Amino acid sequence: MATEFDGRVRDGRGDDLPVLLSIWERSVRATHDFLTGADIRDLVPVVRDQALPSVRLLIAADADGRIAGFLGLDGNRVEMLFVDPDHFGCGVGRALIEAAAALAGPRLDLDVNEQNPGARGFYAALGFIETGRSPLDGQGRAFPLIHLRRS
């Protein structure tokens, strides 16, 4: 049984990026079974060189300072949220969403892959509601996105 997250959320630093990329890949492999290994390999440079540097990074670190997950925030938009699979179900994602809301205000917007039912359920449990759907993801691939909002 996973223990409740008892760490803290802090701003990201440049030296966090290698760990964040590793968490991203491990989390995607654990949750995005609709992506092939080639899809994930193709996304690594996009995440590393474009996605991570373009957002305000919030880092969930455990009591020993080890990173358990991260969130990328752009205004009131959550651009990414990934949790280390070793910390699934511990409250890391919830802590990151609440930290984002404290910074951005109560309204948060985000997109979630339609084929990721675990994430969809997680966001629904936190009060996000569906506001729309796009048939393609941000790279123009046929991975539909569900648009969500929490007010």
N, C-alpha and C positions, 0 to 999 in steps of 0.2 A: 504494500500500500504506500502510495506517495505521501510524503509529509508536506504540510502547508508551507508555502514560500515565506521565509522570515527574513529575507534580505532587504535590499533597498533598490530604488530606481535612481539612476544618475544619468547625466549627459554623457554621450559617447565622446571618445577621443580617437585621434588618428591611429594610435597603437592598438585599438580594439579591432580594427578592420579584418585582420587575418582570422581572428577567433569568430567574428560575426559571419564571415564567409563560410567557415566550417560549420557553424550552427545552421546557417541557411541551407547548406547542402544536405546535412543530416536530417533536418526537419522536412525538407522537400521530399527526400527519398522515403521518409516515414509516412507522409500524408498525401502526396500528390501521385498516386499510383497511375494516373492517366498520362503522366509524362514518361517518355522513354529515357534511357541513359543518355542517348544522343541529345535529346531536348535539354536535359539538365546541363550537360557539358556545354551546349551552345549558350545557355543562360549565364554561366559563370562569369564571363567577361562583362556582360551587361550589368549584372548585379554588382560586381566589383568596381567597374570603372564608371558606371552611370548611376545606378539606383542608390547605392549606399552613400556616395558623396553628395547626392542632391537633396538629402533630407536631414532634418534634425533627428539625431539618433538618441533614443532613450534606452538605457541598458539596465536590465535586471540582473543584479549580482547577488550571489548568496552571501552568507555571513563571513565566508572566507575570501570574498572578493571574486570568486569564479563566476563568469558570465553564464546565466541560465537562459537568457532570451533577450530579444531586442525588438524595438518598434521604430519605424521611420515615420516622422510626422512632417507634413508640409501644410502649415496653417492649421485648418481644422480637419485636414484629410490624413487619415492613416494610410500610408502608402505601402507599408509592409509590417507584418508582425510574425516573428518566428521564435519558437521556443525549442531549446535543446530537448530532443526526445527523452533524455534521462529525467527531465523535469516536467513532462506532460502531466496534467492533472493536479499540479501543486499550487496553482494560483498565480503563476508567473504571468500568464497572458492577461488575467484580470488586473493584476498590479500595473502592468504596462498600459492598459486601456485607461485605468483610473488616473495614472500620471499624465497621460496625453490629454484627458479631459480637464485636468487641473490647469494645464498650460493653454489649451486651445478654447476652453469654454465647454459648456455642456453638449453642444452639437458636434458630433463627429461623423464624418462620411468615410466610407471605404468600399472597396470592391472585393469580392471573394469568388474564387472559382466555383462554378456551378457543380463541378465534379468532386468537390471537397466537402462531403456532408458533415464531417467532424467539425470543420471550421464554421460552417453555416450554423450548426447547432450551438457552438460556443458563442457566436455573436448574437444569436437569438436569445440565449440565456442572459446576455448582458443588456438586453433591451433594444438591440438593433432591429429595424424593420426594413423590409424590401421596398425600394423606391423605383427599381427598374432593372433592365437586363440588357446586356450587349452580347451579340452572338460571337464576337471575337475578343481575344485578349489584347493587351497593350502592344503586342508585337504583330498583331494582325492574324494570329493563328486561331484555328477553330476550337478554342477553349473558352466557352461562354463565361461571362462574368455577371454576377448578381450585384447590383448596387444597393448598398445598405446605408442607413442613417440612424443615429441615436441622438435624440434631442433632450 
